[in-house]
Amino acid sequence: MEYLEIFHDFEVDYLELGETVENPYMDETIIYETHRSVISNGFNEEVLIEILNEINISYPNLKVILMTYEEGM
């Protein structure tokens, strides 16, 4: 959340978040492995919703764009 405070200080209007998926087939190896690692460490839809809720409460004017694959979570 420390980055969000910086975004807020610089009046950033939009935040693009990439949602992790099990098969990010269009991404390069580093991003692919990162997705797999994040999921294996417990990241799931519930965690994502908690994060989005926290952002919404703390930074209500920040618009979030959620990027994912068709399969999503």
C-alpha positions in Angstrom: 0.0 0.0 0.0 3.0 2.3 0.3 3.0 2.7 -3.5 -0.6 3.7 -3.4 0.3 6.6 -1.1 2.9 7.8 -3.6 0.3 7.5 -6.4 -2.1 9.5 -4.3 0.5 12.2 -3.6 1.2 12.6 -7.3 -2.6 12.6 -8.0 -2.6 9.5 -10.2 -6.1 8.9 -11.4 -5.9 5.2 -12.6 -4.2 2.1 -11.4 -3.8 -0.9 -13.6 -3.6 -4.2 -11.8 -2.8 -7.5 -13.5 -4.8 -10.4 -12.0 -2.8 -13.7 -11.7 -4.0 -16.7 -13.6 -2.8 -20.3 -13.7 -1.9 -20.1 -17.4 -0.7 -16.7 -18.6 0.0 -18.1 -22.0 0.6 -14.7 -23.7 3.3 -13.6 -21.2 7.0 -14.2 -21.2 8.7 -16.7 -18.9 9.4 -14.2 -16.0 5.7 -13.1 -15.8 4.5 -16.7 -16.3 6.7 -17.9 -13.4 5.6 -15.0 -11.2 2.0 -15.8 -11.7 2.6 -19.5 -10.8 4.6 -18.4 -7.7 2.0 -15.9 -6.5 -0.8 -18.5 -6.8 1.2 -21.2 -5.1 1.8 -18.8 -2.2 -1.9 -18.5 -1.6 -3.1 -15.7 -3.7 -6.7 -16.2 -4.8 -9.9 -14.4 -5.6 -10.7 -13.8 -1.9 -7.3 -12.1 -1.4 -7.8 -10.0 -4.6 -11.2 -8.8 -3.3 -9.7 -7.9 0.1 -7.0 -5.8 -1.7 -9.5 -4.1 -4.0 -11.8 -3.3 -1.0 -8.8 -1.8 0.9 -7.9 0.3 -2.1 -11.5 1.5 -2.5 -11.8 2.4 1.2 -8.4 4.1 1.4 -8.3 5.8 -2.0 -12.0 6.2 -3.1 -11.1 8.5 -6.1 -8.5 6.1 -7.5 -10.0 4.2 -10.5 -8.7 0.6 -10.8 -8.4 -1.2 -14.1 -8.2 -4.9 -13.6 -6.3 -6.7 -16.4 -6.7 -10.5 -16.8 -7.1 -13.3 -19.2 -10.5 -14.6 -20.3 -10.3 -17.4 -17.7 -9.7 -14.9 -14.8 -9.4 -16.4 -11.4 
